């Protein structure tokens, strides 16, 4: 504990009773405000800066917990789009198929004949 905190709290065990929890005295009012936020009765701008901080911090934590799943889904979506584009090109490409030329071995044989003084 820091020096600025009261001596009564130092070393005191944390209790799980409602009276010992932070915000227990204003819990009903906060529950009402939360319900109003969820039903869009009030806006985030209507809250005090401290309550805005709590709401935005919770939003940030929720976003951070879902970010890996969203990233994975975006990668899968991009891969599926690329696959669909590739398959579409393979299926409906109006160009004539490329003629397959001689193999590497045949090309090397022709080169050898050319550079060794002509075909034998």
C-alpha positions in Angstrom: 0.0 0.0 0.0 1.2 3.5 -0.6 1.8 6.1 2.1 -1.3 8.1 1.1 -3.8 5.4 2.0 -5.4 5.3 5.4 -3.8 3.2 8.1 -7.1 1.3 8.7 -6.9 -0.3 5.3 -3.3 -1.4 5.6 -3.0 -5.1 6.4 -6.8 -5.5 6.6 -8.0 -8.7 4.8 -10.1 -8.2 1.7 -13.7 -9.1 2.4 -16.1 -10.3 -0.3 -19.1 -8.8 1.4 -21.0 -6.2 -0.6 -20.1 -3.4 1.9 -16.4 -4.0 1.4 -16.5 -3.9 -2.4 -15.6 -0.7 -4.2 -18.7 1.0 -5.5 -21.1 -1.0 -3.3 -22.8 2.2 -2.1 -23.7 3.3 -5.6 -24.3 -0.1 -7.2 -28.0 0.4 -7.8 -27.5 3.8 -9.4 -24.7 2.4 -11.6 -27.0 -0.5 -12.6 -29.6 2.0 -13.7 -27.1 4.0 -15.7 -25.7 0.8 -17.3 -29.2 -0.2 -18.4 -29.8 3.3 -19.8 -26.5 3.0 -21.8 -27.5 -0.4 -23.1 -30.9 0.8 -24.3 -29.4 4.1 -25.8 -31.5 6.2 -23.4 -28.4 8.1 -22.5 -25.2 8.6 -24.5 -21.6 8.1 -23.3 -21.2 11.9 -23.4 -23.8 12.2 -20.6 -21.5 10.4 -18.2 -18.8 11.9 -16.0 -15.3 11.5 -17.2 -14.6 8.9 -14.6 -17.5 6.7 -15.7 -16.6 7.2 -19.3 -13.2 5.9 -18.4 -14.6 2.8 -16.9 -16.9 2.1 -19.9 -14.1 2.7 -22.4 -11.7 0.6 -20.4 -14.2 -2.3 -20.4 -14.7 -1.8 -24.2 -11.0 -1.9 -24.7 -10.6 -5.1 -22.8 -13.4 -6.7 -24.7 -11.9 -5.7 -28.0 -8.5 -6.9 -27.0 -9.9 -10.3 -26.0 -11.7 -10.8 -29.4 -8.9 -9.3 -31.6 -7.1 -12.6 -32.2 -10.3 -14.3 -33.3 -11.1 -11.3 -35.6 -7.7 -11.4 -37.1 -7.9 -15.1 -37.7 -11.3 -14.7 -39.3 -10.0 -11.9 -41.5 -7.1 -14.0 -42.7 -9.5 -16.9 -43.5 -11.8 -14.5 -45.4 -8.9 -13.1 -47.4 -7.7 -16.6 -48.2 -11.1 -17.7 -49.3 -11.5 -14.6 -51.5 -8.1 -15.3 -53.1 -9.0 -18.9 -53.7 -12.3 -17.9 -55.2 -10.6 -15.5 -57.6 -8.0 -18.1 -58.6 -10.6 -20.7 -59.3 -12.7 -18.3 -61.2 -9.7 -17.3 -63.4 -8.9 -21.0 -64.0 -12.4 -21.8 -65.0 -13.5 -18.7 -67.0 -10.2 -17.3 -68.3 -10.9 -16.5 -72.0 -7.3 -16.9 -73.1 -6.1 -19.9 -74.9 -4.1 -22.3 -72.8 -0.4 -22.0 -73.1 1.4 -24.5 -75.3 3.8 -26.5 -73.2 7.2 -26.3 -74.9 10.2 -28.7 -74.9 11.5 -30.0 -71.6 14.6 -28.7 -70.0 16.5 -31.8 -71.1 15.5 -31.2 -74.7 16.5 -27.5 -74.5 19.9 -28.4 -73.1 20.5 -31.0 -75.8 19.7 -28.4 -78.5 22.0 -25.9 -76.9 24.8 -28.4 -76.7 24.3 -29.2 -80.4 24.3 -25.5 -81.3 27.4 -24.7 -79.3 29.4 -27.8 -80.3 29.4 -27.0 -84.0 26.0 -27.9 -85.2 23.6 -30.8 -85.0 25.0 -34.2 -85.4 
